[in-house]
Amino acid sequence: MSVRELVVLGTASQVPTRHRNHNGYVLLWDGQGILFDPGEGTQRQMLRAGVAAHDLHRICVTHFHGDHSLGLPGVIQRINLDRVPHDVTVHFPLSGQHFFDRLRYATAYRETVSLVVEPVAGDGPLAVAPSFVLDAVRLSHPVESFGYRLTEPDGRRMVPELLAARGISGPDVGRLQREGALGDVTLDEVSSVRRGQRFAFVMDTRLCDGVLALADGCDMLVIESTFLDEDAQLASDHGHLTVGQAARVAMDCGVRHLVLTHFSQRYPDPGVFEQQARDAGFDGELTVAQDLLRVPLPKRTT
């Protein structure tokens, strides 16, 4: 069976704490592994979480602040040390090319793997894979920052009652799916739309149109909630979201599973984030992220 789940490697903003590593998130999606924002210590957190370098196919960096990118040298060198047998593609804001180059070659090592470097210059699609399209959307932060979104193409679900009513069964079902018609029966007549799953990753940003575009209709939204609501001015000043803002985005955009993360070290009790998210009106699935947690994408509704 295909696996679609989020592996949380770290949840701290700016500095690590005794209980929270710097950022790091791996999305496992049908045999593809996408590493988002590898902060300092990501290589060790991967080991603790049971994620191997061989599991990684893409690395997506939202922006070049240290808590989102200082783990790049270790991860890139580990990919080469382990001789990962497939290409690994790296996305990051084009304006930070010089930062990426410095991190990639921070120390001497032997390059054994093809690292495909594809910087992000603006909004739009970055990759088209069999089970998803990867898009980037610009966010609002003191340095250029992009969020990422995976969208699975819509499919079709065969309806047994409609098939039976038209006398279609066995191998003919597969033929109908492949060819789109069987005699005078079309695929649309005996199936319904199976909505593709959607995942979005939103890190350091103020509230902006990009946040809403990324979150729209997501099955899972991983989003920063650096500050509690009482510190809204601090959030705005530093280019971040409060937990209430994140929760209202999820509610307004129809998000099914909200994953809150990137917590300021000033807050020792993560339970307060859950309470404020509920107070803001979000009543869907809610996870206050913890290091090494695995969070499966919600099951399909159809």
N, C-alpha and C positions, 0 to 999 in steps of 0.2 A: 504494500500500500504506500501511496505517496505520503510524505510527511511535510506538513506546513506548520511550523512553530517558531516562536521567537525565543532565543537564548539570551538572557540578560547577563552581560559580563561585568558591568559596572554602572552605577547610578548617581555618582557624586558630580556636583558642578564645581568648577574652579579648582578645588583641592580635594584629594582623597581624605577619607576619615578612617577611623578604626574599623568601621563596619561597611564602608562603601568605597569601592575602587573608582578610579576615573572611568569615564564613559566607555562603553563598548557593547555592541549588540550584534548578534548574528541571526539573520533570518534564514531558516531552512525551508526551501520551497521546491518540492518535487526533484530532489537530487541536486539542486543548485544552492550554494551557500553564499550569502551576501553579508559582508562585515560592514557595519555602519560605525563611523566615528571611533576609531581605535585610540583611546587615550592611553596614558602611561600605565604600564602593567597589563596590557591586553593579552600579551603572549602567555603570561602565567595564568590569567583568568580563563583563557581558552583551555589550558591543561586541566584546570580544576573543574571546568564545565563539561569536559569530554568532547571538545570541538578540536579537530585536527586541522593542520594547515591544508591537508588534502581536501577538506570539506569546503574550502573557500574558492569561489569562482569570480567574485567581484568584491571590491572595496569601495565604499561610497563615503566620502568625507564632506560634511556639510559646510565647514569653514575651518580656517587655520588659527584657532585659539588652541593653546596647548592641551587642554583637557579633552579635546576632540581629535587630536592628531599626533601627540607625542609617542604613541605606541606604534606608529607606522614603521620606524626603522626596525624594531624587533620583529614585527609581523612579516615584513618584506624579506628580511634575512632568514626567518624561519621557513618561509615558502621556498627559498632557494636551497637552504640546508636540507630540507626534506625532499627536494627534487620533485615538487608537485608536477604531475604528468600532463596537466592541461594549462592553457593560458589563464592568467588572472588579470582581469581588467580593473583599472583604477579610475574612479571619477572624483573630481574635486573642482572648486571654482578656478577658472582659468586665471583670474587675477592673483591667485596664490601659487602660480607655477614655480616661482623661485623658492617658496617654502617647501613645496613638494620635492623639488630637486635636492635641496639641502637635507631633508629627512631621508630621502631614498639613499643618498650616499653619505650618511652621517659618519660611517666608519667603513673600513675595508672589509670586503667579503667577496666570495666567488659567485657570480651570477650564473645560474643554471636553468632558470625558468624564464619563459617569455612573459614579461610584464607589459600589458597593453595599456598605454596611458591615453585616456580620453577625457580631457578637461571639459568642464561645463561652462559654456559661454553665455547661455541664456535659457529661458524657459523652453521646454519641449522634450520630445522623446530622445532617450539615450541608447536604448537597445530594444530589440524585438526578439524575444525567445519563444519557443513553442507554447509555453504556458503563462507568459506575462509580457506586458510592455512596461518598460521602466522609463519614467518621466522625471524631470527635475523642474522645480518651481522656485523662483527667487523669493527670499524672505527678507525681513527687516532687522538688521543687527549692525553694530558699529563697524564690523568688517563684512565683506560680501559673504552671504550665506545662502545655501540652497537646501530645500527639502526634497525628499524623494518619495515616489509613489509607484507601486506595482499594481497593474490592472490586468486581470485575467480576461481574455476574450470571452464574451458570452457564448454558451453552447446550447445544446438542445437536450431535453429530457424526454425520453420515449414514454408515452402514456399507455399502459397495458390495456386499459378498457377500450381505447380508441383503436389500438392495433387489433384486438380481438374482434371488434365490430366490423372490421374490414377484412378479416380472415388472414391476417399477416402474422406469421410466427417463424420460429427457427432461424435458419440462415437468411431468410428474406428480410428479417429485421436489420441485420448488418448491411445487406445490400442496399436497403432503403436509406440507411444512414450515410453510406458511402456515396451513393449516386444522387440522392435528393428526391428520387421518385421511384415508384414501382408500379408499372402500368399507369393507371389514372389516379393513383394515390400519391400525394406529395408529402414530403417530410413534415411540412408545417401542419398538415391536417391531423397527424397522429403524434405530435410532440408539443412541448411547451418550452419557452425560453428558460434556460438555466443560467441565471445571472452569474457572471464571473466574479471571483473574489477580489477584494481590493484591500491593499495595505498601504499605509502612509507613515513616513518617518519625519517628524518635525522637531528640529532642535532650535538652538538659540535664535529667538526672534521676538519682536513685539507683535501685537495683534495686527494683522494686515490681510489683504486680499489673498496673498499666497497661502496663508494658513488655511483659509476656508476652501480654497481650490484643492489643496492636498487632502483635506479631511472629508470632502464631500462623498457621502455614501459609503464610507469605509467599513469593512468588516472588522479591521483592527487599526487603531490609531495609536502610535507611540509618539508621545508629545512631552516636551519639557514643561515642568511646572515648578520652576526654580523657587518662586516665592509664594508665601501664603497671601491671602487677599488683603490683610492689613498692611502689607508692604508693597502695595500697588505702585506707589511712586518710585520706589527703588527699582521695581521691575521695569517700569517705563524708562527710567534714567539709564539703565544698563542694557536695554534691549532684550528683555525677557518677558515671559508670561507668568501670571499668577495661576494658582490651581483653579480658581473660579473661572478665569478666562478660558483655560483649557477645557474645563468641563462644559461650559456654555457652547464652545465651538463644537464639541462632540455631540451635544444635544441638538443644536441647530442643524448640524450636517448629517444627522441620522447615523452616527457611528454606533456599531453594535458592541464592540469591546474597546474600552479606553484603557490605555496603559500610561500611567503617569510616572515620570522619571526626572533625572537631572535636578536633584534636590540640593538646596543651599545647606552648607554645614551649620548654619545658625539654628536649624530645626532638628532637635534630637528625636522627636516623636513622629514617625511617618503616619501614624493613625490620624493625625490632624488633617493630612492631605485628603484622605478618604472622606472625612466628615465634611470638609469644605466643598469637595466635589459633589457630594450628595445634596448639600445645602444649596448649591448652584442649580440643582434641578436635574442632573444626569441620573437616570435610573436604569441604565443598561449594565452590561458586565463591566466591572471595574477592577483593575489591578494596580496597586501601588507597588512599583517594581522594587525588587530586592536583588542583590547580586546573586548570580548563579541560578536564578529562577528560570524555569521553562514554561512558556505560555503558548498553548496551542491556538491556532486561529479558530474562530467559531465555526461550528458545523454549518453546512449549507442550509438555507431555509427552504429550498426547493430541490 
